[in-house]
């Protein structure tokens, strides 16, 4: 049964856009509460598992519908409501995120997009609702890593799957690292956050 776990009230801040995050344009909040779907989901497992509240209705509406990211206790969270991948929504709520290669953002959540079958999408929703008891390592097997970057014109935001296509491009001149990534033969397992995230940390792209 899904439960709601509420973190203690703390100071925090939010920004309205990806460019605001890059430029350090934050709006400070004196009181901020983080709500998670369950205590066990507060591990680094990804997904749209978090929401934030301040007690002020106007500010809470901004956090829910308009903010790009929130920083709470030095941890970054991105608002999935504002993001699209292949014209599809990630859903509502916030996901934990990490700065990537200095000026980009990486987050972990369920796979979406044109290549996702109904069965896989339904399984993701199923585990998202009742999977609070599973371990963080198992949960990461059902999730993938996404990258938030500037679009080609420098004015829009682009979401990329950190999977075969992007990693092969990144590692075109690094055969050893490429071999490490490709050592997992099953495509879904290879692109899973359980495989990709430790490698990104090892390569120094996220911390």
N, C-alpha and C positions, 0 to 999 in steps of 0.2 A: 504494500500500500504506500502510495507516494505521500511524503510528509514535507512540510515547509520548514526549513531551518533558517533562522534569522541571525545574522552576524551583529555584533555589538555596534553601536553608533560610533562613528568616527568622522574625522574631517576628510574631505575628498575634493575632487574637482572634475569638470567635464569640458569637452570641446565640441563645437558644432560640426566640424568637417575634418576630413583627412588633412587638408592643407593647414588647418588650425593646429592639428596635432604635430605636423612637421615643423611648424614655426613656433610651437610652444605657446600658443594662444589659448590659455585655460580660463575657465570661470570657476573661481574658488567657492567651495561649499563648506559652511561651518559645521553642518550636521548631515551625515549621510549613512543610511543603513543598507546593507546588502542582504538580499533575500535569495536563498538557494532552494532548489526543489527538495533536497534532502541532505542530511549531514554527510553521507557518504559521497554525494556528488560534488562536494567542495574540493575534491582532489583534482589534479590536472587531468581531466578526462575529456574536456571539450564539450561542445553542444551548447544550445541556448538555455543554459541552466540558471541564469541569474537575472534579477531585477533590482532596481535601486529606488529608494524613497527618501524624502527629506522631511516630510510632514507638511510641506507647502504644496498645495494642489497645482499651482501654475508651474512651479519648478519640476514637480513630478511628471507633469504632462510633457515638458520639454525632454526630460530624461527618457521617457518612454517612447516618444515619437520623433524627436528631432535631433537629439544628440548623436554624434558619431562615436564617441568613446567616453568612458569614465575611468578615472584613476582612484582606486580605493586601497588604502594601506600599501601604497607603492606598487600595486598590481594593476595592470592595464586590462580593461574589458572593452570589447567593441559591440556596438548595437547592431545585431543582425537584421533588425527591422529595416534599416536603411540600406542594406547591401543586396546586390543581385549577382547571380552567376548564370550565364547563358540564359538571361531573361527570367530566371526563376528565383523565388524568394527563399531565404534560409529560414524564415519564420520569425517569431517575436522573441524577445529576450536578449540577454547579453552573453557573450562567450569570452572566456579568458583569452588573452592575446599576449604576444611578445614582440618587442621591436626586432626587426629582421634586417640585417646588413646595414644598420645605421638609420636609414630614413624610410623604411617600409614596415609594414605590420603583418605578422603571421598569426592566424588563429586556427583552432581545431574545432571541427563540428562534423555533422553527418554529410555524406556525399550527396550532392544534388547535381542536376544538369541533364542534358539530353541523353546521355548514355546510361542513366539510372533507370532500371526497370521498376515497375510498380511493386513487385515483390520485395526488391531491395529497399525501396523507400518505405514500404509498410513495415519492414523489419526494423528500420531505423527508428521509426515512431514508436514501435512496440517496445524496443529496448530503452528508448528514451523515457518512457512512462514508468515501466516496472523494473528497470535495471539498476535500481539504486544499490542493490546488494553486490553487484559484480565488482571485481577489482579494477583498479585504474588501468593495469596493463591489458586486461581483457577488453575493457571499454575502448581503448585506443585502437584495437583491431577493427572496430566497427566505424571508425572515424578517419578523416583525412585532413591534411593541412592545406590551408588556403593562404594566398599572399595578396595583400592589398598594396597596389602600386599606382603610380600616375599613369593615366592613359596616354595614348600616342601623341595627343595634342598638348599634353602638359596641363590641361585644365580639368579633365575628367578623371574619375577613379576607375581603375580596372581591377577585377578580381581574377586571380589565376589559381588553378589547382597545382599544388606542388607535387607533381607526379611524373610519369615517364617523360612526357614531352619537355617539360620545363627543366627537369633535372639532367636529362641527356644534353640539353643545350648548355646548361650551366657547367657541366663537366666534360665538355667536348675536348678540352686539352688536359684533363686530369684522369688518365686511364685507371689508376688504382682506385680512386674514389668512385669512379663510374662502375668498376667491377664490384665494389662493395655494395653499391646500391642494387645492381642487377643480379646479385647472388641469390636473391629470393625469386623463384621462378613464377609463382602464381601472381598474376598482375594485380589482383585485389589486395593480396597480402603485401606486395611490394610497394604499393601506393598508400598503404594504411599508415596512420599516424604512429602506430607502434613501431614501424620500421623507419619511417622518414624522420620523425622528430629527434630521436637520438643521433642520427647522422647529421642533421642540421646543427645540433649542439656541438658535435665533434668537429665539424668544419668551421665552427666559430661564427655561424650566421645568426644564431640566436643564443641567448644565455639563460 
